[in-house]
């Protein structure tokens, strides 16, 4: 009988009679204190693991927690509150770890990988383009099949263990009483709600300041290093909201100088063709590397200057945004993606203006139309149509992706078939990374460099793609030379390629990616790609230097003999003062650099006017439209996507 009673007691645990709110077994001393200490310990271990994964540096992680004025300990308390509150929801002690730990550790791993390959930390807005990441998985698997297999096995194994542990926990751990759950919620909900209320970086919080949580939104790398992954990630949640610049008002917009330039086009309207070539760059700039023959002879002969990319190794849509609108990412939250977050209604662009002047505005990209939300964005930009993988004829591939030659053929075919003047914006795909070795079975170049075989073959794959892009430009120029209709061709790379270890092994950079903040000469070296602006009437534009993509509309329209109040008027005046407007750098035509300009107490009024105009047209009342974007008046019709 005693054995039966003992067995029953073992399989049917009872709540502590003296304290039914805890849900702990009889005989356990200090159940509330024990539960609290275990929750704090679990939280501390989890937060430490998250920081270790993200930083990839054990001693650096230890140092983060040893500094009393860093918010690591605040993070531990917040995580403990989350665990306690979620326990109340789930109904069993410490079961919340089975949700919080896998989720946060997975985010930490993704954050580390993003920082490693792209140089930026993980932002909440990154999940807006998770579909894009998944679409690139076949390329990643092809490049590193064993790594992909290990990750897949790890995911399956981890999920299996999680399911098994979940079932075992629910069998062995008693259910919390209603009083116990209510007590936990009473403690955690108000505290967590208060914590959430102080995390808006745009407003000052005395409590947040005392906790040493300092939003460093202008330098996200330092933001994550100083505040830790979890708190910095939380600080970036309000990123989708763009606050009005200081001083924004109808009066401030009215005070901006009007350049006195009207919209005009030549009687013989020139076709305008812009080719943004994926990751196009000059690989011969790598130290100690010899490539034969020259992979980009045509670009080298025609080069007008350089395009200063605000990104490195990715984020193509942000370069596109500047090149088409003449606006700047410098005035938007760090890590934001305008195509995903802010372009939600008709937005003035080159397409809007040129279409109003009788042009057929067309966009071409041999990838999918949903990538970077291009289908909806191009409609809001005013393009007549967007030809993508879904609507283009079958395009010949070179390697795994649609070739630059096929895209060039399509541009020429459509331009020749159009009676109206055309504005083409084409985004290539062939030379998209990753650059797995032996991508092309018939390479036409040789790479000599004192680097590993893998890095050398990866560089050869990239070089072949760059050479194909150069040949595509050659064909486009030769075609345009023979045309009677005036034709302007612009060609540039969106950013440096994500070559990763190639940069480190050749000594071009210390890490796989360029830092966001570095001396001006290094920023130029790590962010500028070749730029060609050429006309079949006047030849290539010359001596442009390095220019931000926001200034490309000015240079392209000027070469075409077209004027516009904003694109050639306002931007033309601004171009006399600055040729690069970047989040971390201003650069004058004479090469004088102003780093960290956004943190200075006094900002150049010309830059402030630029910021005010952009905010007004993207988020504000559009008071500037009649004077700067007259083509948008009474013509804005929202798309239905």
C-alpha positions in Angstrom: 0.0 0.0 0.0 2.9 2.3 0.8 4.5 1.7 -2.5 1.2 2.4 -4.3 0.7 5.7 -2.4 4.3 6.7 -3.2 3.9 6.0 -6.8 0.6 7.9 -7.0 2.3 10.9 -5.4 5.1 10.7 -7.9 2.9 10.8 -11.0 0.3 13.2 -9.6 2.2 16.2 -8.2 0.1 18.5 -6.0 0.4 22.3 -5.4 2.0 23.6 -2.3 -1.0 23.9 0.1 0.5 26.8 2.0 1.1 28.8 -1.1 -1.1 27.7 -3.9 0.0 30.6 -6.1 3.5 29.1 -6.8 2.6 25.8 -8.4 5.7 24.1 -6.8 5.7 20.7 -5.1 5.2 20.3 -1.3 8.3 20.4 0.7 10.2 23.0 -1.5 11.4 25.9 0.6 11.2 29.5 -0.6 9.4 28.6 -3.9 9.0 32.2 -5.0 12.6 33.1 -4.3 13.8 29.9 -6.0 11.6 30.6 -9.1 12.9 34.1 -9.3 16.5 33.2 -9.0 16.2 30.4 -11.6 14.4 32.8 -14.0 17.2 35.4 -13.5 19.9 32.8 -14.0 18.3 31.4 -17.2 17.9 35.0 -18.5 21.5 35.8 -17.8 22.8 32.7 -19.6 20.5 33.4 -22.5 21.5 37.0 -22.9 25.1 36.1 -22.6 24.7 33.5 -25.3 22.9 35.9 -27.6 25.7 38.5 -27.3 28.4 35.9 -27.8 26.8 34.7 -31.0 26.2 38.2 -32.4 29.7 39.5 -31.5 31.6 36.3 -32.2 34.0 37.3 -29.5 33.8 35.6 -26.0 36.1 38.0 -24.3 34.4 41.0 -25.9 31.1 39.6 -24.6 32.5 39.2 -21.1 33.8 42.8 -21.2 30.3 44.0 -22.2 28.8 42.6 -19.0 31.7 43.7 -16.8 31.1 47.3 -17.7 28.7 48.7 -15.1 27.6 51.5 -17.4 26.5 49.2 -20.2 22.9 48.1 -20.3 23.6 44.4 -20.3 22.2 43.9 -16.8 19.1 45.8 -17.8 18.7 43.4 -20.7 18.9 40.4 -18.3 16.1 41.8 -16.1 13.9 42.5 -19.1 14.4 39.0 -20.4 13.6 37.6 -16.9 10.3 39.6 -16.9 9.5 38.3 -20.4 10.1 34.7 -19.2 8.0 35.1 -16.1 5.1 36.7 -18.0 5.2 34.1 -20.7 5.2 31.4 -18.1 1.9 32.8 -16.9 0.5 32.7 -20.4 1.7 29.1 -21.0 0.7 27.9 -17.5 3.9 26.1 -16.5 7.1 27.3 -14.8 10.1 28.0 -17.1 8.3 26.6 -20.2 8.7 30.0 -21.8 12.4 29.2 -22.3 11.4 26.7 -25.0 10.0 29.6 -27.0 12.2 32.5 -26.1 15.6 30.8 -26.3 15.3 29.2 -29.8 13.8 32.4 -31.2 16.3 34.8 -29.8 19.3 32.6 -30.5 18.2 32.1 -34.1 17.9 35.9 -34.5 21.4 36.3 -33.0 22.8 33.8 -35.5 21.1 35.6 -38.4 22.3 38.9 -37.1 25.9 37.6 -36.9 25.7 36.3 -40.5 24.2 39.5 -41.8 27.0 41.5 -40.1 29.6 39.2 -41.5 28.4 39.3 -45.1 26.8 42.8 -45.4 28.4 44.7 -42.6 25.1 45.8 -41.0 23.4 44.5 -37.9 20.0 42.9 -38.0 17.1 45.3 -38.1 13.4 44.7 -37.5 12.7 45.9 -41.0 14.9 43.1 -42.5 11.9 40.8 -42.1 10.1 42.8 -44.7 12.3 41.2 -47.4 12.6 37.7 -46.0 11.0 36.5 -49.2 14.0 38.0 -51.1 16.4 36.2 -48.9 14.6 32.9 -49.5 14.7 33.4 -53.3 18.5 33.6 -53.1 18.8 30.3 -51.2 19.4 28.2 -54.3 22.5 30.3 -55.1 23.8 30.1 -51.5 23.2 26.3 -51.5 25.1 26.0 -54.8 28.0 27.9 -53.4 28.3 26.1 -50.0 26.3 22.8 -50.2 27.9 21.3 -47.1 27.2 24.3 -45.0 23.6 24.4 -46.3 23.2 20.7 -45.4 24.6 21.2 -41.9 22.2 24.1 -41.3 19.3 22.0 -42.6 20.2 19.0 -40.3 20.7 21.4 -37.4 17.2 22.9 -37.9 15.5 19.6 -38.2 17.4 18.2 -35.2 16.7 21.3 -33.1 13.0 21.3 -33.9 12.8 17.6 -33.0 14.5 18.2 -29.7 12.3 21.2 -29.0 9.1 19.2 -29.7 10.3 16.3 -27.5 11.3 18.7 -24.7 8.0 20.5 -24.9 6.0 17.3 -24.5 8.2 16.0 -21.6 7.9 19.3 -19.8 4.1 19.4 -20.0 4.0 15.8 -18.6 6.4 16.4 -15.7 5.8 20.0 -14.6 2.5 20.9 -12.8 0.1 23.5 -14.0 0.3 26.9 -12.3 -2.7 27.9 -10.3 -4.8 30.9 -11.4 -3.4 32.9 -8.5 0.1 32.1 -9.6 -0.5 33.1 -13.1 -2.3 36.3 -12.1 0.6 37.2 -9.7 3.1 36.8 -12.5 1.1 38.9 -14.9 0.5 41.6 -12.3 4.2 41.9 -11.8 5.4 41.7 -15.4 2.8 43.4 -17.6 3.1 46.9 -16.1 6.9 46.7 -16.0 7.2 45.6 -19.5 4.7 48.1 -20.7 6.7 50.9 -19.0 9.9 49.6 -20.6 8.3 49.6 -24.0 7.1 53.2 -23.5 10.7 54.5 -23.0 12.2 52.8 -26.0 11.1 55.4 -28.6 14.5 56.9 -29.5 12.9 60.1 -30.9 11.8 61.2 -27.4 13.9 61.8 -24.3 13.4 59.4 -21.4 14.9 60.1 -18.0 14.6 56.5 -17.0 16.2 55.2 -20.2 19.1 57.7 -19.7 19.6 56.5 -16.1 19.7 52.9 -17.3 22.5 54.0 -19.8 20.5 52.9 -22.8 21.7 55.5 -25.2 20.2 55.4 -28.8 23.1 55.8 -31.2 20.9 55.8 -34.3 23.5 57.5 -36.5 26.0 54.7 -36.0 24.1 51.4 -35.9 27.3 49.3 -35.4 28.1 51.3 -32.3 24.4 51.2 -31.3 24.5 47.4 -31.2 27.9 47.2 -29.5 27.0 49.7 -26.8 23.4 48.6 -26.0 23.6 45.0 -26.9 21.7 43.1 -29.6 18.3 42.9 -27.9 18.0 46.5 -26.8 19.4 47.9 -30.1 17.0 45.8 -32.0 14.1 47.1 -29.9 15.3 50.7 -30.4 15.0 50.2 -34.2 11.4 49.0 -34.1 10.1 52.6 -34.5 12.2 52.9 -37.7 9.2 52.7 -39.9 8.1 56.1 -38.7 10.0 59.1 -40.0 9.6 62.2 -37.8 9.4 65.6 -39.4 12.8 67.4 -39.5 13.2 70.2 -37.0 11.7 73.4 -38.4 9.5 71.7 -41.0 6.6 74.0 -41.8 4.8 75.7 -44.7 6.9 78.7 -44.0 10.2 76.7 -44.1 9.2 75.2 -47.5 8.2 78.6 -48.9 11.6 80.0 -47.8 13.6 77.5 -49.9 15.2 79.3 -52.8 13.5 78.6 -56.2 16.2 78.1 -58.8 14.2 79.7 -61.6 14.4 76.7 -63.8 11.4 75.4 -65.7 10.7 72.0 -67.1 11.7 71.7 -70.8 12.8 69.1 -73.3 14.4 69.4 -76.7 12.2 69.3 -79.7 14.0 66.2 -80.8 13.5 64.3 -77.5 16.4 62.0 -76.8 15.9 58.4 -75.6 17.3 57.9 -72.1 18.6 54.5 -71.1 19.9 53.8 -67.6 21.6 50.5 -66.8 22.3 49.8 -63.2 24.7 46.8 -63.4 24.5 44.4 -60.5 27.6 44.7 -58.3 29.7 46.2 -61.2 33.2 47.2 -60.1 36.8 47.2 -61.3 38.3 44.0 -59.9 41.8 45.1 -61.0 41.8 47.5 -58.0 42.5 44.5 -55.7 46.1 44.7 -54.5 48.4 42.1 -55.9 45.8 40.8 -58.4 46.6 40.6 -62.2 43.7 39.8 -64.5 44.2 39.2 -68.2 42.9 40.4 -70.5 41.4 43.6 -69.1 37.9 42.7 -68.0 36.4 46.2 -68.4 38.1 48.0 -71.3 35.0 49.7 -72.6 34.0 51.1 -69.2 37.6 52.2 -68.6 37.6 54.1 -72.0 34.3 55.8 -71.5 34.3 56.4 -67.7 32.8 59.8 -66.7 33.4 59.5 -63.0 32.3 57.3 -60.1 29.0 56.6 -58.4 29.4 56.8 -54.7 27.2 54.0 -53.3 25.5 54.5 -49.9 25.7 50.7 -49.5 28.3 47.9 -49.6 27.8 44.4 -51.1 24.0 44.6 -51.2 20.8 46.6 -50.6 20.5 47.5 -54.3 17.0 49.0 -53.8 18.5 51.9 -51.8 20.8 52.9 -54.7 17.8 52.6 -57.0 15.7 54.8 -54.8 18.3 57.7 -55.0 19.0 57.3 -58.7 15.3 57.5 -59.7 14.0 60.1 -57.2 17.0 62.4 -56.6 16.3 62.0 -52.9 18.8 60.7 -50.3 18.9 57.8 -47.9 21.0 60.1 -45.7 17.7 61.6 -44.4 16.0 58.3 -43.6 16.6 56.0 -40.5 19.7 53.9 -40.7 19.0 50.5 -42.0 15.7 51.5 -43.6 14.6 50.4 -47.1 12.4 53.0 -48.7 11.1 50.5 -51.3 9.8 48.4 -48.5 8.7 50.9 -46.0 8.0 54.4 -47.3 7.0 54.3 -51.0 3.3 53.6 -50.4 1.8 56.3 -52.7 2.7 58.1 -55.9 6.2 59.5 -55.4 7.9 61.9 -57.9 10.7 60.3 -59.9 12.4 60.6 -63.3 9.7 58.4 -64.7 6.9 60.7 -63.4 8.5 63.7 -65.1 9.6 62.1 -68.4 6.2 60.4 -68.8 4.5 63.8 -68.4 6.7 65.0 -71.3 5.5 62.3 -73.7 8.1 59.6 -72.9 7.3 55.9 -72.6 8.7 55.1 -69.1 9.7 51.5 -68.9 11.6 49.4 -66.3 13.3 46.1 -67.1 14.7 43.5 -64.6 15.1 39.8 -65.5 14.3 38.9 -61.9 10.9 38.5 -60.2 8.6 41.6 -60.0 8.1 41.3 -56.2 11.8 41.4 -55.4 12.4 44.6 -53.4 8.7 45.4 -53.9 9.6 46.7 -57.4 6.2 46.0 -59.0 4.4 48.3 -56.6 7.2 50.9 -56.3 7.6 51.3 -60.1 3.9 51.9 -60.4 4.1 54.6 -57.7 7.2 56.1 -59.5 5.1 56.6 -62.6 6.5 53.9 -65.0 4.2 52.9 -67.8 5.2 49.3 -67.4 7.7 47.0 -65.7 9.0 44.0 -67.7 10.2 41.3 -65.3 10.8 37.6 -65.3 7.0 37.1 -65.3 6.4 39.2 -68.5 9.7 39.1 -70.4 10.3 36.5 -73.1 12.5 33.5 -72.0 16.0 35.0 -71.6 19.2 33.1 -72.2 21.2 32.4 -69.1 24.9 32.8 -68.5 25.7 30.8 -65.5 22.7 30.3 -63.2 21.0 33.7 -64.0 19.7 35.6 -67.0 22.5 37.0 -69.0 23.4 40.7 -69.5 23.6 40.0 -73.2 19.9 38.9 -73.2 18.9 42.0 -71.2 20.8 44.3 -73.7 19.0 42.6 -76.6 15.6 43.3 -75.0 16.5 47.0 -74.4 17.5 47.4 -78.0 14.5 45.6 -79.3 12.0 47.6 -77.3 13.7 50.9 -78.0 13.7 50.3 -81.8 10.1 49.2 -81.7 8.9 52.4 -79.9 7.6 55.4 -81.9 7.6 57.5 -78.7 10.7 58.6 -77.0 11.6 56.0 -74.3 13.0 56.2 -70.8 14.5 52.9 -69.8 15.6 51.9 -66.4 17.2 48.5 -66.5 18.6 46.5 -63.6 20.8 43.5 -64.5 20.9 40.2 -62.7 23.7 38.0 -64.1 26.5 39.1 -61.8 24.6 38.8 -58.6 26.5 37.1 -55.8 27.4 34.8 -54.2 30.3 34.2 -56.6 30.8 30.4 -56.3 34.0 29.1 -57.9 33.6 27.7 -61.4 30.3 29.5 -62.1 31.1 29.6 -65.8 32.4 26.5 -67.7 34.1 28.6 -70.3 36.1 31.5 -68.6 37.8 33.9 -70.9 40.1 35.5 -68.3 42.9 34.5 -66.0 43.4 35.6 -62.5 46.8 35.6 -60.9 47.0 36.5 -57.2 48.7 35.1 -54.0 45.5 34.0 -52.5 43.7 30.7 -51.8 42.3 28.6 -54.7 38.8 29.2 -53.5 39.2 32.9 -53.4 41.0 33.0 -56.8 38.2 31.0 -58.5 35.5 33.0 -56.8 37.2 36.2 -58.1 37.4 34.7 -61.6 33.6 34.0 -61.5 33.0 37.6 -60.6 35.5 38.8 -63.2 33.7 36.9 -66.0 30.4 38.5 -65.0 32.0 42.0 -65.0 33.5 41.3 -68.4 30.0 40.3 -69.7 28.5 43.5 -68.3 31.3 45.5 -70.1 30.5 43.8 -73.4 26.8 44.6 -72.9 27.7 48.3 -72.5 29.9 48.1 -75.7 27.0 46.7 -77.7 24.6 49.3 -76.3 27.0 52.1 -77.3 27.7 50.7 -80.7 23.9 50.4 -81.3 23.3 54.0 -80.1 26.1 55.4 -82.3 24.2 54.3 -85.4 20.8 55.8 -84.4 19.4 58.9 -85.8 17.4 59.6 -82.6 19.4 61.3 -79.9 20.2 58.7 -77.2 21.7 59.1 -73.8 23.1 56.0 -72.0 24.0 55.9 -68.3 25.8 52.9 -66.8 27.0 52.3 -63.3 27.4 49.6 -60.6 25.0 49.7 -57.6 27.7 48.8 -55.1 30.9 46.8 -54.6 30.4 43.1 -54.9 30.1 40.9 -51.8 33.5 39.1 -52.4 34.0 38.5 -48.7 37.3 36.6 -48.1 38.8 37.9 -51.4 39.0 41.4 -49.9 40.7 40.1 -46.8 43.2 37.8 -48.6 44.2 40.4 -51.0 44.6 43.0 -48.3 42.0 45.3 -49.8 40.1 45.4 -46.5 40.6 44.0 -43.0 37.2 42.4 -42.9 34.7 40.9 -45.4 32.8 44.1 -45.6 33.6 47.8 -45.3 32.7 49.6 -42.1 30.0 52.2 -42.2 32.3 54.9 -40.8 35.9 55.3 -41.9 38.2 58.1 -43.2 36.9 59.8 -46.4 39.6 58.4 -48.7 38.8 54.9 -47.6 35.1 55.4 -47.9 35.7 56.5 -51.5 37.8 53.4 -52.2 35.2 51.1 -50.7 32.0 52.7 -52.0 32.6 54.0 -55.5 31.8 52.2 -58.7 32.5 53.2 -62.4 30.0 55.6 -63.9 29.4 56.3 -67.5 27.0 59.0 -68.9 27.3 59.1 -72.7 25.4 60.7 -75.5 25.5 59.8 -79.2 25.6 63.5 -79.9 28.3 64.7 -77.5 30.1 61.5 -76.3 30.9 60.8 -72.7 30.5 63.3 -69.9 33.9 63.9 -68.3 35.5 64.8 -65.0 32.5 64.2 -62.8 34.4 62.8 -59.9 32.5 60.6 -57.4 28.8 61.6 -57.1 26.0 60.3 -54.9 23.3 58.4 -56.9 20.9 61.2 -55.8 22.8 63.5 -58.2 22.5 61.1 -61.2 19.2 62.6 -62.4 20.9 66.0 -62.6 23.8 64.7 -64.7 21.7 62.5 -66.9 19.1 65.2 -67.7 21.8 67.8 -68.3 23.5 65.5 -70.8 20.2 65.0 -72.5 19.6 68.8 -72.7 16.5 68.6 -70.4 15.7 70.9 -67.5 13.5 70.5 -64.5 13.0 72.7 -61.4 14.2 70.0 -59.0 16.3 67.6 -60.9 18.5 70.1 -62.7 17.5 73.3 -60.8 17.6 72.5 -57.1 20.0 69.5 -57.5 22.2 71.6 -59.9 22.6 74.3 -57.3 23.3 71.7 -54.5 25.8 69.9 -56.8 27.9 73.1 -56.8 28.4 72.7 -53.1 28.5 68.9 -52.7 29.0 65.9 -54.9 28.5 63.3 -52.2 25.7 63.4 -49.6 25.9 60.3 -47.5 24.7 59.5 -44.0 28.3 59.7 -42.7 30.0 62.0 -45.2 29.6 65.2 -47.1 32.1 65.8 -49.9 32.5 69.0 -51.8 33.5 69.2 -55.5 37.0 70.2 -54.3 37.3 67.0 -52.2 36.8 68.6 -48.8 35.2 66.1 -46.5 32.8 66.6 -43.6 32.4 63.4 -41.6 29.6 62.9 -39.1 27.9 66.0 -40.3 24.5 65.0 -39.0 25.7 65.1 -35.4 26.9 68.7 -35.7 24.9 71.4 -34.0 24.9 73.5 -37.2 24.0 72.0 -40.5 24.6 73.7 -43.8 21.3 75.4 -44.8 21.6 73.8 -48.3 21.6 70.3 -46.8 18.7 71.3 -44.5 16.7 72.5 -47.5 17.4 69.2 -49.2 16.1 67.3 -46.2 13.0 69.5 -45.9 12.1 69.1 -49.6 12.5 65.3 -49.4 10.3 65.0 -46.3 7.7 67.3 -47.7 7.3 65.2 -50.9 7.5 61.8 -49.3 5.8 62.2 -45.9 4.5 65.8 -45.6 2.0 68.1 -47.2 3.7 68.4 -50.6 3.7 72.1 -50.4 6.8 72.2 -52.6 5.1 70.3 -55.5 3.9 73.3 -57.5 7.4 74.9 -57.7 9.7 71.8 -57.7 7.5 69.0 -59.1 4.8 70.6 -61.2 4.2 67.4 -63.2 2.7 65.8 -60.0 0.0 68.4 -59.6 -3.5 66.9 -60.2 -1.9 63.8 -61.7 -1.4 61.6 -58.7 -3.5 58.4 -58.8 -2.6 55.7 -56.3 -2.0 52.3 -57.6 -4.2 49.4 -56.5 -1.4 46.9 -55.7 
